[in-house]
Amino acid sequence: MVWLSRSDRFHIGQRDNAVKFAVPTVINGKVYVGTATELDVFGLFSPPPTASPSLIQQAANSGTGITSLTVTLPQTPQLGDVLIVTEVSNYNRAGVSGGGVSSWTYIWSQANENTVIVYSIVGSSPSATLTITLVATPSPGDLCAVVSEWSGLSGATDGTGIATGTASPITTAPITTANATDLLISVRGDTGSMTPGSPGTGWTAFTAPPQQPKAQIEAAYQIVSATGSYSTTWSDTGSTGWGAVIAALK
């Protein structure tokens, strides 16, 4: 298969009007031919590399006895990037707004502590400010949240899992991925009794906000390079009620 410098995405197999007596030049396995309006390049077709997920920025906040919480990113996010919110609260539900997003997708674990991953693509009116608001009782309550912006993602998931428990260590459900370059996001929430730890090998912890009396959060990410089964076990101690969520985004 050949490709030209002009392209359909690459205009495969097409060339521009030839110039009489033009001499092709061969360099590094490709043939360069001058035409009336452009330089055409022939050679083995090599599609451009697929972008891998990249962390652009993050921010966190928390509060106790509140009805809503604002998290402000250091910079305005870019159109088409993906915003991911990990949040923990001691009430039944919380809704996310702002960031330039029109509609959010939620992945919940609600048995012991309301633990959530929320994500969406930044739309045409980006904003650095996001608001997490209590939707159900108790209100006011305790809330912790971490927000991150990512490039190189389509905004689709490749697998999700939830888990709950009443003793340390906190472990997410395993998920099996079908895409080799997924971004994995993991968050765990505790009712306030545990001593925070760190995620397992291969995971990088987000910077957490101050922990609150009835809501404690730990969140982490991992960019993988192969399909497989993934989970997170945190090195926490003393938990008596927790929820955990894991998601793979591609």
Buried (B, 14 or more C-beta within 10 A) or exposed (E): EBBBBBEEEBBEEEBBEEEEEEEEEEEEEBEBBBBEEBEBBBBEEEEEEEEEBEBBBBBBBBBBEBEBBBBBBEEBBEEBBBBBBBBBBBBBBBBBBBBBBEEBBBBBBBBBBBBBBBBBBBBEEBBBBBBBBBEEEEBEBBBBBBBBBBBBBEBEBBBBBBBBBEEBBBBBBBBEBEBEBBBBBBBBBBBBBBEBBEBBEEBEBBEBBEBBEBBBBBBBBBBBEEBEEBBBBBBBEEBBBBBBBBBBBB
